[in-house]
Amino acid sequence: MATTTGAVPTKGPRGAAAGWPELHRIPHPPYRLPWLGDLLGVSRDKPLQDNLRFARRLGPIFRRKGFGREFVFVGGAELAADLADETRFAKHVGLGIANLRPVAGDALFTAYNHEPNWQLAHDVLAPGFSREAMAAYHPMMLSVAEQLTAHWDRATAAGRSVDVPGDMTKLTLETIARTGFGHDFGSFERTRPHPFVTAMVGTLTYALLLDTVPSRLLLRRAARRNEADIAYLNRTVDGLVHARRSASGNGDLLDRMLETAHPETGERLSAENVRQQVITFLIAGHETTSGALSFALHYLSRHPDIAARARAEVDRVWGDAAVPAYDQVAKLRYVRRVLDEALRLWPTAPAYAREAREDTELAGDHPMRRGAWALVLIPMLHRDPAVWGANADRFDPDRFDAQAVRARAPHTYKPFGTGARACIGRQFALHEAMLVLGMLLRRYDLVPDPAYRLRVTERLTLMPDGLRLRLERRHPVTAAVSPAVEEPSSEPRCPVHGVGD
């Protein structure tokens, strides 16, 4: 079996200050208070957006202190590129991510670098995201997308607006559940979120909340609720796994978890780790993609010229086909740019932490001891004016045309993380999102509420809050337009790409 990705055995969300010998050189917010640190005027509900505000004032690297713990944040492209060096840095599991270990254990996303189950699971599951596997998932993705359009058709006929984040969550939960685990949650038959979604949101919110209080004793009621949420997630997945052990599967991710041994060592995932991996895929495999689709639809509704250009591409590439073939989805180059630009502005997994494998210097300027770590704020990296220009806050999909992508330095766009622990389900998420955007653009005109202003809710992941759109049904396309002229892909293809690991 391949070696694990780093040997730094750091555990748990500890402050980063001890590993930075020249911490005094890193700026921090003014008006720091004893013990409380930099908590004046901050929001417990939106800590990431607080950090983005501080980053704009303090620069590409800064520190914040709260309840006696001090943390270092990075948002500059040069610093983030250095942290991407896999020979000197590795993933750090800390802050909210470590708080998910009671439910996810040493699954792909939450495993420490020294834990062997990460490499075992990665090697066993990576073939589940190959091109052949993706082509097999495509019909199931289409089926769920058609449930969404039927749901939206009913809303349109009744003159109702649609709940974009809520419906995208239904769509992406059903997609990962059916393609990966052969399970139907019946989300579109429900008027309220499925209890699994409620429990999932509860665990994510609690994990974020833990880092905003000085003591867990202040969250005793929330802790009891979190224990109940975890118990529900475990029961749901245990039932799903039990049903699969009693029946034959179709070679999906769950079959791989239960039946596939590591090709070199013969090791298999334990029953407990299977449960943890399934929960990880169900949560991460739908939560981030639903956010990405919701942000993309928000921007498309606010930019009708961009929506018209993307729609024209869909009509041209898909022609008069009732539904797209697998290979036709990847030909939506401009739709992909729209998705990339939405993820640039609001990467739905908005941060990742990196720790030093050995004593080193960050960008040749900031000494770090072995185990010291920093949190990369992806929305700030994606807004660095040295890379993205003075208008970095403006939505512009042409930032991702092939020429612009080639002109940018590596490691400036990181919505799926970085390095060996980057997102294993990336290609799954991209195919699903492009398929759904194409189908929705082809079917509807998106009409925004003129009074709505984008609000972003945080629960470790990011999601538009309160986003509703009114839809106008388009006339169906009945004939193919001129053949598609393919542009070069905006970034290199990767054989295994929403579930973060």
DAPECOR-V721271 format. One record per pair of residues at least 4 apart in sequence whose ideal C-beta (glycine too) atoms are under 6 Angstrom apart, sorted by the first residue. I is the first residue (numbers start at 0). J is the second residue. Records with the same first field share a line. If there is no record, write none. Layout:
I->J, J
This chain:
0->261, 263, 264
1->118
3->112, 118
4->89, 112, 419
5->89, 112, 356
6->113
7->354, 356, 370
8->113
9->370
11->97
12->93, 94, 97
14->68, 69
15->70, 71, 372
16->22, 69
18->367, 368, 370, 371
19->371
20->366
21->366
25->60, 62
26->57, 61
27->62
28->37, 53
30->39
31->36, 37
34->67
36->64, 65
37->63, 64
38->65
41->49
42->49
43->211
45->457
47->349, 457
50->72, 376
51->378, 379
53->57
54->74, 379
57->61
59->74, 75, 78
60->73, 78
61->72
62->69, 71
63->70
64->69
66->213
71->373
72->374, 376
73->78, 79, 373, 375
74->376, 379, 380
75->383
76->383, 386, 411
77->362
78->362
79->375, 380, 410
80->410
81->361, 362
82->88, 353
83->410, 417
84->88
85->418
87->356, 359
88->353
89->112, 354, 356
90->420
91->352, 353, 354, 372
92->96, 97, 111
93->97, 352
94->210
95->206, 207, 459
96->109
98->206, 209
99->103, 109, 206
100->104, 109
102->202, 229
103->109, 275, 278, 279
104->275
105->110, 114, 116
106->275, 276, 279
107->120, 279, 500
108->279, 283, 499, 500
110->114, 116, 117
115->119
116->120, 272
119->261, 266
120->124, 276
121->125
122->261
123->255, 259
124->255
125->495
127->132, 252, 255
128->426, 427, 495
133->430
134->325
136->140, 178
137->325
139->177, 178
140->174, 431, 434
141->322
143->170, 173, 174
144->435, 438
146->187
147->170
148->442
150->187
151->161, 470
154->159, 161
155->470, 472
160->467, 469
161->166, 468
162->166, 467
163->293, 296, 466, 468
164->293, 462, 463, 466
167->289, 292, 293
168->289
169->186, 187
171->285, 288, 289
172->176, 184, 186, 285
173->177, 186
174->178, 431
175->179, 284, 285
176->180, 182, 184
179->251, 252, 280
180->239, 253
182->239
184->193
186->193
192->196, 197
195->235
198->228, 231, 232
199->282
200->204, 458
201->228
202->228
203->458, 459
204->458
205->221, 225
206->459
207->458, 459
212->217
218->222
232->278
233->237
236->274, 277, 278
243->248, 253
248->254
250->254
254->258
255->259
256->268, 273, 276
260->265, 267
261->266
268->272, 273
279->283
280->284, 498
282->286
283->498, 499
284->424, 497, 498
285->289
286->460
287->347, 348, 460, 497
288->428, 432, 497
290->347, 460, 461, 462
291->342, 347, 432
292->432
293->463
294->341, 345
295->337, 338, 341
297->463, 466
298->302, 341, 394
299->306, 445
300->445, 447, 468
301->447
309->333, 334, 337, 440
310->440
312->316, 331, 333
313->317, 437, 440, 441
314->476, 480
315->480, 483
316->327, 330, 483
317->323, 327
318->479
319->477, 478, 479
323->327, 328
328->430, 433, 434
330->483, 485
331->335, 433, 437
332->486
334->433, 436, 437
335->433
336->396, 399
337->396
338->432
339->399
340->394, 396
342->346, 414
343->381
345->461
346->377, 414
347->460, 461
348->499
349->377, 378, 461
350->374, 376, 377
351->375, 416
352->372, 374
354->370, 372
355->359, 367, 369, 371
357->369
358->368, 369
359->367
360->366
361->365, 367
367->371
377->381, 413
382->391
384->389, 391
386->411
387->391
398->403
399->404, 489
401->486, 487, 489
404->489, 490
407->411
413->417
415->421, 422, 425
416->421, 422, 499
417->421
420->500
422->497, 499
423->495, 498, 500
424->428, 497, 498
425->496
426->496
428->497
439->443
443->470
444->471
445->468
446->469
454->464
455->461
456->462, 464
